[in-house]
Amino acid sequence: MFWNFNKKNDFDDIENLKEKHKEEFEKFKTETNIKRTTKLGIVLFIVNLMMIGVDLTSYRSMRTENIGYLYLFYIHILTIGLLLFWYILYYISKKYKKNINRKLIYEMLLTISMGSCILISLNDLKISGQISVYFIWVLIISGVLYMDPLESFILYGISIVFLMLGMHFIVFSKSLLYYNIYNSIVVVIFGFIVSNIIYRGFLRDFLNNKSLLKSKMEVEAVNQKLKEYERLRTNFFANISHELRTPLNVIYSAQQMIEIMVNQENLNKRKMESYLKITKQNSYRLIRLIGNLIDITKIDALSFEATFVNLNIIKVVEDIAMSVVEFVESKGLTLTFDTEVEEKVICCDPYLIERIMLNLLSNSVKFTQKGGSILVNIHLEDNYVCISVKDNGIGIPDDMQELIFDRFIQVDDVITKNTEGSGIGLSLVKSLVEMHCGKIYLNSQENKGSEFVICIPDILNKDSGEKRNITNLDDNRIERINIEFSDIYD
């Protein structure tokens, strides 16, 4: 049947309610019932007040013939008195915030109204043989108030027991007694079914509203994130536009100066070399930026290709570090390489390792003042080979350390005027490290320096064959160093 309490969905809703929103739902249900019983109480008060007028006018002359009319008058007076008492109690609890159980308040009014209707019905039964007031009130309560099956069962069960006990002492005709009992049971069952349907609809609406509210909050959170990412994306592309425009302007200016020198037939070799150097450095810078953008796009599209072979990672990193020593020293810095082990063969892509190391070394050079030092260290830790690039530069603010590897984040506070950057280098580094199933993290203190640590799993590629010991990746390393360090100016 449609009101079957054993439906799986009903139990699921109730269990879900108990686990997550039981207390909130009970409070909401109680407050809703209080508002509704208050209105019912007002209606009941007005009706009883009107009936007192009828008692004093129309029914007064009938009291001598049928004492039931006198009892009816007393019941109306009693009901009004109890309703006034209830309203005083409700006003005190609401006005002065007295510690009175809110659920008890509406249950008290429910008891008063139901008791009054039972007394009136029994009195009407004695007068006219009808108990329609009880029927009407049961249907009103079942359609207006939200009661769970247990509450409605207790309310209707107790009320019909008292009603039948009263009828037993009032009605002496068995046929009339059974007739009224049968009608009462039918009405109570119908009211119970209606009450249960309305309650479950109320419960379902509450859960749906909670779900909608949760979804709305999630959508708002996602919307805020999208707005933030849109802002970061806009800033990112504005920065990229600047990064593209700046070297192009420099190259164009250098080309104009060379053109002027040619037109004036004043070919100063020293100036010509200077302009060519500027042109070359900014060309490298464009190559680096465009290459990074292409690589990020490929990584996002899962089309980035890597070649993993078994290599002596110690030798690979040492060669990279030693190849930039001259450049680092030309900036007034010192570069030291240290390792716990002399040889360690793992599965890696030497070209990607070079990209990672050159990017981190470039950052250290950018943000370390003259007289500073850079340390490259390799150590083993929990089945990982960890490569550390540490400097004593200006460091990174605490509030930016968790964001430093994000795609659209650039640490503006640590960008100095003699350096340039697109803000995508560390994001690319993180992606390249993750392609090795590795991890990267940062230790930094502002004004004391930074340490980037890369941890690569100590595993071998079984398909790679014998270990390879590569001293030089290829003859283009110097050019790649120039490209990676192209945004560092004298």
PyMOL commands that set and color helices and strands:
alter all, ss='L'
color gray80, all
select helices_A, chain A and resi 8-57+60-62+68-95+102-127+132-144+149-170+174-263+269-300+313-323+325-330+350-366+398-400+412-414+425-435+462-464+477-484
alter helices_A, ss='H'
color red, helices_A
select strands_A, chain A and resi 309-312+334-339+345-348+373-381+384-391+439-445+449-457
alter strands_A, ss='S'
color yellow, strands_A
deselect
rebuild
show_as cartoon
